[in-house]
Amino acid sequence: MLRCVQIAGLCHDLGHGPFSHTFETFFMNYKKEDTENKWDHASMSLKIAEHIIENLIDQDDMIDVSDIKIIKKLIKGREHNKSTCGLDPIDSLIEASFDIICNNRNGLDADRFDYLQRDSAIAPPNGTLPSLNCNRIICQSAVINGHITYNVKEIHPVWTVYMNRFSLFKQVYTHRKVRAMELMLCDGFRLADDIFKWSESLNDLDSFLDLTDSSIIYDIKKRAQKVDCDEKIKNSLKLINSVIHDRNSEYAYKYISEINISEPKLIKYLKDVTNEDRIARYTHGLSPDDIIIDWNHLNYGVGANDPLDSVYFFSSDNENEAFIAHKEYRGTHPRYFEECNVRLYCKNKKVAHLAKEAHLHFISNDVFSETSPIYKEILK
């Protein structure tokens, strides 16, 4: 089982394509109407891992067919819809092993510990995030009834894991300039994909494995050198060159403004009323194609839920009983656990002033008007 966990840890993110999450975002947005060919890096990781491991079967008794199923389950993580009470110690340990690489219950797994501890230490601005000592949290854990549990005295460090995740997504991963670059890359990929059909290669393992950051950029640059180059390729190269070489170029997307909402009902309302057509109609000379709305859902790792409601703890007084920590253990806690950040970017800097004007009218007339649910919520 130990070897299976180690292999799963090595293979769990092999399915990331070129440009990692950015390429996955491009595919999901570009092909969102294609319900038959859903794709994500996690599913691709399973395919690649299976492809690699099958070649190791029966080689020096390293691995067998049954191990492949276990490794894939470790990568995918288990469902938490069955009772694990009453398991003997060995079965309890095996059951908990399926939460090490991918913990679908509360997200406290090796993958999250790894990137959060790394990025909390190096992400700018330095010193703004609490330091994480994931090794201490792990050392204060135990397996009880098939679950990985933590000493309740470590509840604050555990909460810091979730808090740092939220902060990193808000301050770094979805920073407005970072998202502008990602949106430009996605649009560049979309324009060039009409020629190169990269999105179709995602269903073919060998073709997918040939895709790299360098190969995609090389394909675009090489095609752009042709005399009869398609206009889409030229525009794609302009966007990608702007990201790589000159982020202040005339082709760089300009941030206009944003709205932040936390109340679930208001988030739903915002989704119902927000679109490029509705915003563009407020100003003459602005086209829906000139602007792009960027939705970012920021949470603590388990959607709109309190993550501590999904974490089992134990106390030093009774190390054999797992429990969910009540409020008296938790201290200060947010009211909401998900925030919706909706930004507006302008693709054409020449009409950026029109985009700002249109967005202000949209906010005052459609979002914060006296008849809107958001306005009524503010008055409470």
TORKOL-4160 file (C-alpha; in steps of 0.2 Angstrom, whole numbers, padded with zeros to 4 digits, m for minus):
380
<pt num="1" X="0000" Y="0000" Z="0000"/>
<pt num="2" X="0014" Y="0012" Z="0004"/>
<pt num="3" X="0022" Y="0010" Z="m0014"/>
<pt num="4" X="0004" Y="0013" Z="m0021"/>
<pt num="5" X="0003" Y="0029" Z="m0011"/>
<pt num="6" X="0020" Y="0035" Z="m0017"/>
<pt num="7" X="0016" Y="0032" Z="m0035"/>
<pt num="8" X="m0001" Y="0040" Z="m0034"/>
<pt num="9" X="0008" Y="0055" Z="m0026"/>
<pt num="10" X="0020" Y="0056" Z="m0041"/>
<pt num="11" X="0007" Y="0054" Z="m0054"/>
<pt num="12" X="m0008" Y="0064" Z="m0047"/>
<pt num="13" X="m0005" Y="0080" Z="m0057"/>
<pt num="14" X="0003" Y="0072" Z="m0073"/>
<pt num="15" X="m0013" Y="0077" Z="m0082"/>
<pt num="16" X="m0009" Y="0096" Z="m0082"/>
<pt num="17" X="m0007" Y="0102" Z="m0100"/>
<pt num="18" X="0004" Y="0116" Z="m0106"/>
<pt num="19" X="0002" Y="0132" Z="m0096"/>
<pt num="20" X="m0006" Y="0121" Z="m0083"/>
<pt num="21" X="m0023" Y="0128" Z="m0076"/>
<pt num="22" X="m0023" Y="0142" Z="m0089"/>
<pt num="23" X="m0025" Y="0129" Z="m0103"/>
<pt num="24" X="m0038" Y="0119" Z="m0094"/>
<pt num="25" X="m0048" Y="0136" Z="m0091"/>
<pt num="26" X="m0046" Y="0139" Z="m0110"/>
<pt num="27" X="m0053" Y="0122" Z="m0114"/>
<pt num="28" X="m0068" Y="0122" Z="m0102"/>
<pt num="29" X="m0073" Y="0140" Z="m0108"/>
<pt num="30" X="m0070" Y="0136" Z="m0126"/>
<pt num="31" X="m0079" Y="0119" Z="m0126"/>
<pt num="32" X="m0092" Y="0122" Z="m0113"/>
<pt num="33" X="m0106" Y="0119" Z="m0125"/>
<pt num="34" X="m0098" Y="0102" Z="m0129"/>
<pt num="35" X="m0106" Y="0091" Z="m0115"/>
<pt num="36" X="m0101" Y="0075" Z="m0122"/>
<pt num="37" X="m0082" Y="0078" Z="m0122"/>
<pt num="38" X="m0079" Y="0085" Z="m0104"/>
<pt num="39" X="m0061" Y="0086" Z="m0100"/>
<pt num="40" X="m0051" Y="0090" Z="m0084"/>
<pt num="41" X="m0033" Y="0088" Z="m0079"/>
<pt num="42" X="m0038" Y="0075" Z="m0065"/>
<pt num="43" X="m0046" Y="0063" Z="m0077"/>
<pt num="44" X="m0031" Y="0065" Z="m0089"/>
<pt num="45" X="m0019" Y="0061" Z="m0074"/>
<pt num="46" X="m0028" Y="0044" Z="m0072"/>
<pt num="47" X="m0026" Y="0040" Z="m0090"/>
<pt num="48" X="m0007" Y="0045" Z="m0090"/>
<pt num="49" X="m0004" Y="0035" Z="m0074"/>
<pt num="50" X="m0013" Y="0020" Z="m0080"/>
<pt num="51" X="m0003" Y="0021" Z="m0097"/>
<pt num="52" X="0014" Y="0022" Z="m0087"/>
<pt num="53" X="0010" Y="0009" Z="m0074"/>
<pt num="54" X="0004" Y="m0004" Z="m0086"/>
<pt num="55" X="0021" Y="m0005" Z="m0093"/>
<pt num="56" X="0028" Y="m0009" Z="m0076"/>
<pt num="57" X="0017" Y="m0024" Z="m0073"/>
<pt num="58" X="0027" Y="m0040" Z="m0070"/>
<pt num="59" X="0043" Y="m0031" Z="m0070"/>
<pt num="60" X="0053" Y="m0038" Z="m0055"/>
<pt num="61" X="0037" Y="m0040" Z="m0045"/>
<pt num="62" X="0036" Y="m0021" Z="m0043"/>
<pt num="63" X="0017" Y="m0019" Z="m0047"/>
<pt num="64" X="0002" Y="m0029" Z="m0052"/>
<pt num="65" X="m0015" Y="m0026" Z="m0060"/>
<pt num="66" X="m0024" Y="m0024" Z="m0044"/>
<pt num="67" X="m0011" Y="m0010" Z="m0039"/>
<pt num="68" X="m0017" Y="0000" Z="m0054"/>
<pt num="69" X="m0035" Y="0001" Z="m0047"/>
<pt num="70" X="m0028" Y="0006" Z="m0030"/>
<pt num="71" X="m0017" Y="0019" Z="m0037"/>
<pt num="72" X="m0031" Y="0027" Z="m0048"/>
<pt num="73" X="m0042" Y="0027" Z="m0033"/>
<pt num="74" X="m0029" Y="0036" Z="m0023"/>
<pt num="75" X="m0027" Y="0049" Z="m0036"/>
<pt num="76" X="m0046" Y="0051" Z="m0038"/>
<pt num="77" X="m0049" Y="0051" Z="m0019"/>
<pt num="78" X="m0064" Y="0042" Z="m0011"/>
<pt num="79" X="m0082" Y="0047" Z="m0009"/>
<pt num="80" X="m0087" Y="0050" Z="0009"/>
<pt num="81" X="m0105" Y="0043" Z="0009"/>
<pt num="82" X="m0102" Y="0027" Z="0018"/>
<pt num="83" X="m0100" Y="0024" Z="0037"/>
<pt num="84" X="m0082" Y="0018" Z="0042"/>
<pt num="85" X="m0087" Y="0015" Z="0060"/>
<pt num="86" X="m0081" Y="m0001" Z="0068"/>
<pt num="87" X="m0067" Y="m0005" Z="0056"/>
<pt num="88" X="m0053" Y="m0015" Z="0063"/>
<pt num="89" X="m0036" Y="m0005" Z="0064"/>
<pt num="90" X="m0029" Y="m0012" Z="0048"/>
<pt num="91" X="m0045" Y="m0008" Z="0037"/>
<pt num="92" X="m0046" Y="0009" Z="0045"/>
<pt num="93" X="m0028" Y="0013" Z="0040"/>
<pt num="94" X="m0031" Y="0007" Z="0022"/>
<pt num="95" X="m0047" Y="0017" Z="0021"/>
<pt num="96" X="m0039" Y="0033" Z="0027"/>
<pt num="97" X="m0025" Y="0031" Z="0014"/>
<pt num="98" X="m0037" Y="0036" Z="0001"/>
<pt num="99" X="m0037" Y="0053" Z="0008"/>
<pt num="100" X="m0019" Y="0056" Z="0008"/>
<pt num="101" X="m0017" Y="0062" Z="m0010"/>
<pt num="102" X="m0034" Y="0068" Z="m0014"/>
<pt num="103" X="m0046" Y="0072" Z="0001"/>
<pt num="104" X="m0063" Y="0075" Z="m0006"/>
<pt num="105" X="m0070" Y="0078" Z="0011"/>
<pt num="106" X="m0060" Y="0093" Z="0017"/>
<pt num="107" X="m0046" Y="0096" Z="0006"/>
<pt num="108" X="m0032" Y="0093" Z="0019"/>
<pt num="109" X="m0021" Y="0082" Z="0008"/>
<pt num="110" X="m0003" Y="0081" Z="0002"/>
<pt num="111" X="m0006" Y="0091" Z="m0013"/>
<pt num="112" X="m0014" Y="0106" Z="m0004"/>
<pt num="113" X="m0001" Y="0105" Z="0010"/>
<pt num="114" X="0013" Y="0105" Z="m0003"/>
<pt num="115" X="0008" Y="0120" Z="m0013"/>
<pt num="116" X="0001" Y="0131" Z="0001"/>
<pt num="117" X="0017" Y="0129" Z="0012"/>
<pt num="118" X="0027" Y="0133" Z="m0003"/>
<pt num="119" X="0017" Y="0148" Z="m0009"/>
<pt num="120" X="0014" Y="0155" Z="0008"/>
<pt num="121" X="0033" Y="0157" Z="0010"/>
<pt num="122" X="0037" Y="0164" Z="m0007"/>
<pt num="123" X="0022" Y="0173" Z="m0013"/>
<pt num="124" X="0023" Y="0192" Z="m0013"/>
<pt num="125" X="0021" Y="0203" Z="m0004"/>
<pt num="126" X="0032" Y="0194" Z="0008"/>
<pt num="127" X="0027" Y="0192" Z="0026"/>
<pt num="128" X="0008" Y="0195" Z="0023"/>
<pt num="129" X="0003" Y="0177" Z="0026"/>
<pt num="130" X="0004" Y="0167" Z="0042"/>
<pt num="131" X="0018" Y="0154" Z="0041"/>
<pt num="132" X="0013" Y="0136" Z="0038"/>
<pt num="133" X="0020" Y="0122" Z="0047"/>
<pt num="134" X="0011" Y="0107" Z="0039"/>
<pt num="135" X="0024" Y="0095" Z="0046"/>
<pt num="136" X="0018" Y="0099" Z="0063"/>
<pt num="137" X="0000" Y="0097" Z="0058"/>
<pt num="138" X="0004" Y="0080" Z="0051"/>
<pt num="139" X="0013" Y="0074" Z="0066"/>
<pt num="140" X="m0002" Y="0079" Z="0077"/>
<pt num="141" X="m0013" Y="0068" Z="0066"/>
<pt num="142" X="m0020" Y="0050" Z="0069"/>
<pt num="143" X="m0032" Y="0038" Z="0060"/>
<pt num="144" X="m0048" Y="0035" Z="0069"/>
<pt num="145" X="m0063" Y="0025" Z="0061"/>
<pt num="146" X="m0055" Y="0027" Z="0043"/>
<pt num="147" X="m0053" Y="0046" Z="0044"/>
<pt num="148" X="m0037" Y="0056" Z="0046"/>
<pt num="149" X="m0040" Y="0066" Z="0062"/>
<pt num="150" X="m0030" Y="0080" Z="0070"/>
<pt num="151" X="m0027" Y="0085" Z="0088"/>
<pt num="152" X="m0039" Y="0098" Z="0093"/>
<pt num="153" X="m0025" Y="0109" Z="0100"/>
<pt num="154" X="m0020" Y="0111" Z="0082"/>
<pt num="155" X="m0036" Y="0118" Z="0076"/>
<pt num="156" X="m0029" Y="0136" Z="0073"/>
<pt num="157" X="m0015" Y="0129" Z="0062"/>
<pt num="158" X="m0027" Y="0119" Z="0053"/>
<pt num="159" X="m0038" Y="0134" Z="0050"/>
<pt num="160" X="m0023" Y="0144" Z="0044"/>
<pt num="161" X="m0021" Y="0131" Z="0030"/>
<pt num="162" X="m0039" Y="0136" Z="0024"/>
<pt num="163" X="m0036" Y="0154" Z="0027"/>
<pt num="164" X="m0020" Y="0155" Z="0018"/>
<pt num="165" X="m0028" Y="0146" Z="0003"/>
<pt num="166" X="m0042" Y="0159" Z="0002"/>
<pt num="167" X="m0029" Y="0173" Z="0004"/>
<pt num="168" X="m0017" Y="0166" Z="m0010"/>
<pt num="169" X="m0032" Y="0164" Z="m0022"/>
<pt num="170" X="m0037" Y="0182" Z="m0018"/>
<pt num="171" X="m0020" Y="0191" Z="m0018"/>
<pt num="172" X="m0010" Y="0180" Z="m0030"/>
<pt num="173" X="m0018" Y="0167" Z="m0041"/>
<pt num="174" X="m0033" Y="0178" Z="m0046"/>
<pt num="175" X="m0024" Y="0195" Z="m0044"/>
<pt num="176" X="m0031" Y="0207" Z="m0057"/>
<pt num="177" X="m0015" Y="0208" Z="m0068"/>
<pt num="178" X="m0013" Y="0189" Z="m0067"/>
<pt num="179" X="m0030" Y="0186" Z="m0073"/>
<pt num="180" X="m0028" Y="0198" Z="m0087"/>
<pt num="181" X="m0013" Y="0189" Z="m0093"/>
<pt num="182" X="m0023" Y="0172" Z="m0092"/>
<pt num="183" X="m0038" Y="0179" Z="m0101"/>
<pt num="184" X="m0026" Y="0185" Z="m0115"/>
<pt num="185" X="m0018" Y="0168" Z="m0116"/>
<pt num="186" X="m0035" Y="0159" Z="m0117"/>
<pt num="187" X="m0041" Y="0171" Z="m0131"/>
<pt num="188" X="m0024" Y="0168" Z="m0140"/>
<pt num="189" X="m0026" Y="0149" Z="m0138"/>
<pt num="190" X="m0044" Y="0150" Z="m0144"/>
<pt num="191" X="m0040" Y="0160" Z="m0160"/>
<pt num="192" X="m0025" Y="0148" Z="m0164"/>
<pt num="193" X="m0035" Y="0132" Z="m0160"/>
<pt num="194" X="m0046" Y="0135" Z="m0175"/>
<pt num="195" X="m0030" Y="0131" Z="m0185"/>
<pt num="196" X="m0021" Y="0119" Z="m0175"/>
<pt num="197" X="m0035" Y="0110" Z="m0166"/>
<pt num="198" X="m0026" Y="0107" Z="m0150"/>
<pt num="199" X="m0043" Y="0105" Z="m0141"/>
<pt num="200" X="m0046" Y="0089" Z="m0151"/>
<pt num="201" X="m0030" Y="0082" Z="m0146"/>
<pt num="202" X="m0036" Y="0081" Z="m0128"/>
<pt num="203" X="m0045" Y="0065" Z="m0132"/>
<pt num="204" X="m0029" Y="0057" Z="m0138"/>
<pt num="205" X="m0016" Y="0053" Z="m0125"/>
<pt num="206" X="m0001" Y="0053" Z="m0137"/>
<pt num="207" X="m0006" Y="0069" Z="m0145"/>
<pt num="208" X="m0009" Y="0077" Z="m0128"/>
<pt num="209" X="0008" Y="0072" Z="m0122"/>
<pt num="210" X="0016" Y="0081" Z="m0137"/>
<pt num="211" X="0009" Y="0097" Z="m0131"/>
<pt num="212" X="0021" Y="0109" Z="m0121"/>
<pt num="213" X="0022" Y="0127" Z="m0118"/>
<pt num="214" X="0036" Y="0129" Z="m0130"/>
<pt num="215" X="0027" Y="0118" Z="m0144"/>
<pt num="216" X="0012" Y="0129" Z="m0144"/>
<pt num="217" X="0021" Y="0145" Z="m0145"/>
<pt num="218" X="0032" Y="0138" Z="m0158"/>
<pt num="219" X="0017" Y="0133" Z="m0169"/>
<pt num="220" X="0010" Y="0150" Z="m0168"/>
<pt num="221" X="0026" Y="0159" Z="m0172"/>
<pt num="222" X="0030" Y="0148" Z="m0186"/>
<pt num="223" X="0013" Y="0149" Z="m0194"/>
<pt num="224" X="0013" Y="0168" Z="m0192"/>
<pt num="225" X="0029" Y="0169" Z="m0203"/>
<pt num="226" X="0020" Y="0163" Z="m0218"/>
<pt num="227" X="0015" Y="0176" Z="m0231"/>
<pt num="228" X="m0003" Y="0169" Z="m0232"/>
<pt num="229" X="m0005" Y="0169" Z="m0213"/>
<pt num="230" X="m0022" Y="0168" Z="m0206"/>
<pt num="231" X="m0028" Y="0184" Z="m0197"/>
<pt num="232" X="m0033" Y="0174" Z="m0182"/>
<pt num="233" X="m0015" Y="0168" Z="m0180"/>
<pt num="234" X="m0008" Y="0186" Z="m0181"/>
<pt num="235" X="m0020" Y="0191" Z="m0167"/>
<pt num="236" X="m0016" Y="0176" Z="m0157"/>
<pt num="237" X="0003" Y="0180" Z="m0158"/>
<pt num="238" X="0000" Y="0198" Z="m0153"/>
<pt num="239" X="m0009" Y="0193" Z="m0137"/>
<pt num="240" X="0004" Y="0180" Z="m0133"/>
<pt num="241" X="0019" Y="0191" Z="m0136"/>
<pt num="242" X="0011" Y="0204" Z="m0126"/>
<pt num="243" X="0010" Y="0192" Z="m0111"/>
<pt num="244" X="0028" Y="0186" Z="m0113"/>
<pt num="245" X="0037" Y="0202" Z="m0119"/>
<pt num="246" X="0027" Y="0218" Z="m0116"/>
<pt num="247" X="0013" Y="0217" Z="m0103"/>
<pt num="248" X="0009" Y="0236" Z="m0106"/>
<pt num="249" X="0007" Y="0235" Z="m0125"/>
<pt num="250" X="m0008" Y="0241" Z="m0134"/>
<pt num="251" X="m0015" Y="0223" Z="m0135"/>
<pt num="252" X="m0014" Y="0220" Z="m0116"/>
<pt num="253" X="m0031" Y="0219" Z="m0108"/>
<pt num="254" X="m0035" Y="0233" Z="m0096"/>
<pt num="255" X="m0044" Y="0231" Z="m0079"/>
<pt num="256" X="m0059" Y="0242" Z="m0077"/>
<pt num="257" X="m0067" Y="0239" Z="m0061"/>
<pt num="258" X="m0075" Y="0225" Z="m0050"/>
<pt num="259" X="m0089" Y="0220" Z="m0039"/>
<pt num="260" X="m0087" Y="0208" Z="m0023"/>
<pt num="261" X="m0102" Y="0199" Z="m0016"/>
<pt num="262" X="m0102" Y="0186" Z="m0002"/>
<pt num="263" X="m0121" Y="0183" Z="0001"/>
<pt num="264" X="m0126" Y="0167" Z="m0009"/>
<pt num="265" X="m0143" Y="0174" Z="m0015"/>
<pt num="266" X="m0135" Y="0190" Z="m0021"/>
<pt num="267" X="m0121" Y="0180" Z="m0030"/>
<pt num="268" X="m0135" Y="0171" Z="m0039"/>
<pt num="269" X="m0144" Y="0188" Z="m0043"/>
<pt num="270" X="m0127" Y="0194" Z="m0050"/>
<pt num="271" X="m0125" Y="0180" Z="m0061"/>
<pt num="272" X="m0143" Y="0182" Z="m0068"/>
<pt num="273" X="m0140" Y="0201" Z="m0073"/>
<pt num="274" X="m0122" Y="0201" Z="m0078"/>
<pt num="275" X="m0116" Y="0199" Z="m0096"/>
<pt num="276" X="m0106" Y="0209" Z="m0109"/>
<pt num="277" X="m0122" Y="0213" Z="m0119"/>
<pt num="278" X="m0130" Y="0221" Z="m0105"/>
<pt num="279" X="m0115" Y="0232" Z="m0100"/>
<pt num="280" X="m0111" Y="0237" Z="m0117"/>
<pt num="281" X="m0128" Y="0244" Z="m0121"/>
<pt num="282" X="m0126" Y="0258" Z="m0108"/>
<pt num="283" X="m0113" Y="0267" Z="m0119"/>
<pt num="284" X="m0113" Y="0271" Z="m0137"/>
<pt num="285" X="m0098" Y="0265" Z="m0146"/>
<pt num="286" X="m0094" Y="0251" Z="m0135"/>
<pt num="287" X="m0096" Y="0233" Z="m0142"/>
<pt num="288" X="m0099" Y="0217" Z="m0131"/>
<pt num="289" X="m0083" Y="0210" Z="m0140"/>
<pt num="290" X="m0073" Y="0225" Z="m0133"/>
<pt num="291" X="m0076" Y="0219" Z="m0115"/>
<pt num="292" X="m0074" Y="0203" Z="m0105"/>
<pt num="293" X="m0082" Y="0198" Z="m0088"/>
<pt num="294" X="m0071" Y="0188" Z="m0077"/>
<pt num="295" X="m0079" Y="0177" Z="m0063"/>
<pt num="296" X="m0069" Y="0172" Z="m0048"/>
<pt num="297" X="m0076" Y="0161" Z="m0035"/>
<pt num="298" X="m0065" Y="0162" Z="m0019"/>
<pt num="299" X="m0068" Y="0151" Z="m0005"/>
<pt num="300" X="m0059" Y="0141" Z="0009"/>
<pt num="301" X="m0058" Y="0125" Z="m0001"/>
<pt num="302" X="m0075" Y="0116" Z="0001"/>
<pt num="303" X="m0087" Y="0128" Z="m0008"/>
<pt num="304" X="m0098" Y="0139" Z="0002"/>
<pt num="305" X="m0096" Y="0128" Z="0017"/>
<pt num="306" X="m0086" Y="0130" Z="0033"/>
<pt num="307" X="m0071" Y="0119" Z="0030"/>
<pt num="308" X="m0070" Y="0115" Z="0049"/>
<pt num="309" X="m0087" Y="0106" Z="0048"/>
<pt num="310" X="m0078" Y="0093" Z="0038"/>
<pt num="311" X="m0063" Y="0090" Z="0048"/>
<pt num="312" X="m0062" Y="0077" Z="0062"/>
<pt num="313" X="m0052" Y="0081" Z="0078"/>
<pt num="314" X="m0047" Y="0071" Z="0093"/>
<pt num="315" X="m0043" Y="0077" Z="0111"/>
<pt num="316" X="m0028" Y="0072" Z="0121"/>
<pt num="317" X="m0041" Y="0066" Z="0134"/>
<pt num="318" X="m0048" Y="0053" Z="0122"/>
<pt num="319" X="m0037" Y="0049" Z="0107"/>
<pt num="320" X="m0049" Y="0035" Z="0101"/>
<pt num="321" X="m0064" Y="0046" Z="0098"/>
<pt num="322" X="m0066" Y="0058" Z="0082"/>
<pt num="323" X="m0077" Y="0073" Z="0083"/>
<pt num="324" X="m0081" Y="0089" Z="0073"/>
<pt num="325" X="m0075" Y="0104" Z="0083"/>
<pt num="326" X="m0089" Y="0115" Z="0090"/>
<pt num="327" X="m0089" Y="0134" Z="0090"/>
<pt num="328" X="m0080" Y="0136" Z="0107"/>
<pt num="329" X="m0064" Y="0128" Z="0099"/>
<pt num="330" X="m0064" Y="0139" Z="0083"/>
<pt num="331" X="m0063" Y="0157" Z="0089"/>
<pt num="332" X="m0066" Y="0171" Z="0077"/>
<pt num="333" X="m0074" Y="0165" Z="0061"/>
<pt num="334" X="m0080" Y="0173" Z="0045"/>
<pt num="335" X="m0099" Y="0174" Z="0042"/>
<pt num="336" X="m0098" Y="0168" Z="0024"/>
<pt num="337" X="m0085" Y="0156" Z="0016"/>
<pt num="338" X="m0087" Y="0160" Z="m0002"/>
<pt num="339" X="m0084" Y="0177" Z="m0011"/>
<pt num="340" X="m0089" Y="0181" Z="m0029"/>
<pt num="341" X="m0077" Y="0193" Z="m0037"/>
<pt num="342" X="m0083" Y="0199" Z="m0054"/>
<pt num="343" X="m0071" Y="0210" Z="m0064"/>
<pt num="344" X="m0073" Y="0219" Z="m0080"/>
<pt num="345" X="m0058" Y="0220" Z="m0093"/>
<pt num="346" X="m0057" Y="0230" Z="m0109"/>
<pt num="347" X="m0049" Y="0221" Z="m0124"/>
<pt num="348" X="m0047" Y="0238" Z="m0133"/>
<pt num="349" X="m0038" Y="0252" Z="m0124"/>
<pt num="350" X="m0045" Y="0265" Z="m0135"/>
<pt num="351" X="m0063" Y="0262" Z="m0128"/>
<pt num="352" X="m0058" Y="0259" Z="m0110"/>
<pt num="353" X="m0065" Y="0275" Z="m0105"/>
<pt num="354" X="m0082" Y="0269" Z="m0112"/>
<pt num="355" X="m0081" Y="0253" Z="m0104"/>
<pt num="356" X="m0078" Y="0261" Z="m0087"/>
<pt num="357" X="m0093" Y="0273" Z="m0090"/>
<pt num="358" X="m0104" Y="0258" Z="m0095"/>
<pt num="359" X="m0099" Y="0248" Z="m0080"/>
<pt num="360" X="m0103" Y="0262" Z="m0068"/>
<pt num="361" X="m0121" Y="0264" Z="m0076"/>
<pt num="362" X="m0123" Y="0245" Z="m0075"/>
<pt num="363" X="m0119" Y="0245" Z="m0057"/>
<pt num="364" X="m0130" Y="0259" Z="m0052"/>
<pt num="365" X="m0145" Y="0254" Z="m0063"/>
<pt num="366" X="m0144" Y="0235" Z="m0063"/>
<pt num="367" X="m0134" Y="0230" Z="m0047"/>
<pt num="368" X="m0137" Y="0243" Z="m0034"/>
<pt num="369" X="m0153" Y="0251" Z="m0040"/>
<pt num="370" X="m0167" Y="0253" Z="m0027"/>
<pt num="371" X="m0176" Y="0238" Z="m0034"/>
<pt num="372" X="m0162" Y="0226" Z="m0034"/>
<pt num="373" X="m0160" Y="0212" Z="m0020"/>
<pt num="374" X="m0142" Y="0219" Z="m0017"/>
<pt num="375" X="m0148" Y="0236" Z="m0013"/>
<pt num="376" X="m0162" Y="0229" Z="m0001"/>
<pt num="377" X="m0149" Y="0219" Z="0008"/>
<pt num="378" X="m0138" Y="0234" Z="0011"/>
<pt num="379" X="m0152" Y="0243" Z="0019"/>
<pt num="380" X="m0155" Y="0229" Z="0032"/>
